[in-house]
Amino acid sequence: MSYHYLLDLALILLSTKLLGIATGKFQMPRVVGALLAGLILGPAVLNVLSETEFLTQLSELGVIVILFTAGMGTDLRELRSAGKAGFLVALCGVLVPMLMGTGFGALAGKLGWLPGNTFLENLFLGTVLTATSVSITVETLKELGRLDTKVGSTILAAALIDDVLGLIALTLVSSMAGGGDGLLLVLLKIVLFFVFAIAAACGGIWLFRLMIEKAHEKNLRRYPVFAFVLCLLLAYCAEEFFGVADIIGAFAAGLVVACTPKADYIRSKFEPLSYLLLTPVFFAGIGIKVELPRLTGTLAALSLSLLAVAILSKIIGCGLGARLCGFGGRERLQVGTGMACRGEVALIVANRGLSMGVLSQAIMTPVVITVVGCAVLTPILLKLAFHGQPEGSAAENDLAGRYHRAEQLEQVSDEMLRKRMK
């Protein structure tokens, strides 16, 4: 058995912390520092760290916990009110990138950047651009103290709906290429998942309330364990049985916990785990996955152009959806910027197209550069989009402040327990 993973973890935690502090000095979100740490230490630059199965699985657990804690901290009334806006933002945020991505593919073919490309390849490229990775946006909004706002709730709702619409788009394009499940089967699985999620929510809330009624205050520490079990089960079922992203199952579990009286206590126990280990590994893991070949002038132009189309298409599309819902100009920009991030879903779609023979190998490097570029630029653009607006107090925006309040809550609970025992 090799213990090299311990050194990998030590390097990741140290580098993400130092670069996070450095980016914070330049008024940039600390998430950018974690992404740069993985990029610098990975194969793209220094090649000190490489992707391993352990780091991949730990990164996946990290994104699950990020969305789980986001679900626990979500105001359900705000999320419900954002439902219509979320749907319109997601719908426009899928259609516009698909159209712009398809058009860009056709233009790149005429310019000789993608020789011999077909309409189906261009359509698949547009499908790649429909995907939104909400994890980086969620972490950035938490850092900025904006997650529990109208804009934050709309982004969350839209990102979750976007995942479903993107899955439908992938199924349609794959069917045109002669592969994948039928559209009706995919739609049936999605409907069954939401039925399953609602049933699990009702059962989970009932179980938690029963536990709270029967248990004594001294058994408080059992709640985070049961909550995490629920999170992992819903994430597993979503991915394994229904073909829906595991992060949607994790977010649904977070919403279940948010409906219980112990939501704040449970969340306070997960935030240190996420902040100290899982979140740095996840964001560094994005950079570690990047392997860049030698860039030619044509490849650089194609990559930078695709990156620009990827960001602008989401800002335009999601901004249009936000406008239809009555959002102001600055809010439209914030929503569109928050939805601009791409992640592992875009890479999965691209790999699917490559394995089916629809996408050529020439487009894979630009797609990887686009994913990394969106991951680095989205937190910076979000910071600029919110610049100048009044912020919450430092304690509200600082993780340490939240941990301190959580510890105070636990101390109060322990004091109440001691008084009862006396």
Disulfide bonds with the S-S distance in Angstrom:
none
